[in-house]
Amino acid sequence: MTTFVRRSPIAVLAVVAMALTAAACGGDDSDTLKVYSGRHYGIETAFEQFTEDTGIDVEFLTGNDAELRERIAAEGEDTKADAYITVDAGNLAAAADDGLFRSIDSPILDAAIPAALRDPEDRWFGLAVRVRTIIYNTDEIDAADLPTTYEELAEPEWAGRVCMRNSTNVYQQSLVASLIAEHGEEEALRIVEGWADNAEILSNDVLIIESVADGLCEIGLVNHYYLGRALEETPDLPVDLIWANQDDRGVHVNISGGGVTTYSKHPEQAQQFLEWLATDGQDVLVSENHEYPANPDVPAEPLIATEFGVDFVRDELNASVFGSLNPDAVRLMDEAGYS
Ligand code: FE
């Protein structure tokens, strides 16, 4: 039987391992806020701090994004979930499309979170920012010789020199969705065909960083926080990043975020929880994972502020587009032979 967890790391791991094999059975008559989370990074510290600040207890269940959405849908009106938190706007948009979120009217969230990072219908809100950009081996290639855009990575010059993420990954799908939004399908197809010709396709971002560090690829495309973590562990790692597309639309930014479930039993507290994560809790939410704050009034944590900086041009495309164009992105990658 799967139970909700309250602030015990060991128990969290147990729930991840057992994820979704049985119905949730936490004490459902209490005032405890229940959160289903597909975002695993550093959530526990944030939840503890929220309880300390507000007196509202939080229980949470972690698992695979698609499985958590299926679970909330299957539980329907009886769901225990008051809030669903996850990574990537593609996943948030999928939850909204499935009717799992209610629209919420929150002046606090509207003020804290830039419009590009939240659903136009106020069903979900970005809470942390992840930037998918170009990394390179600092021993193998001069910064001056680097490609400066996603589009350039399709040029023949980069054949066999770049590592990229597999097509089933939502991070890569969202990046391709942003290419479709920018260029239209025909041109986006041409770019992704070039990527398919040039790239070694790997199954996760950590592997891409390791391959760049080992010189197996000169450059790669990853979410910045994976490099933040790698540099935290190995400060002299010969890998650095540049922000892509600084002379045009800006680098591709995505979010982790959340919303209040349609059948939440504690919608006011769930909204308060999101509002807290977007304001007082921003720092504790993003710091452990080296994400950038979604709230522009909150400073970035020292490692990324120092290593990567905070001044860069971000693509302002609304994150909801990553969801709406996701089926097109998946089809286009298939058509391009990008696996
Ligand atoms: Fe990630």
Residues whose N, C-alpha, C, O or C-beta is under 5 A from the ligand:
A	BS01	FE	none
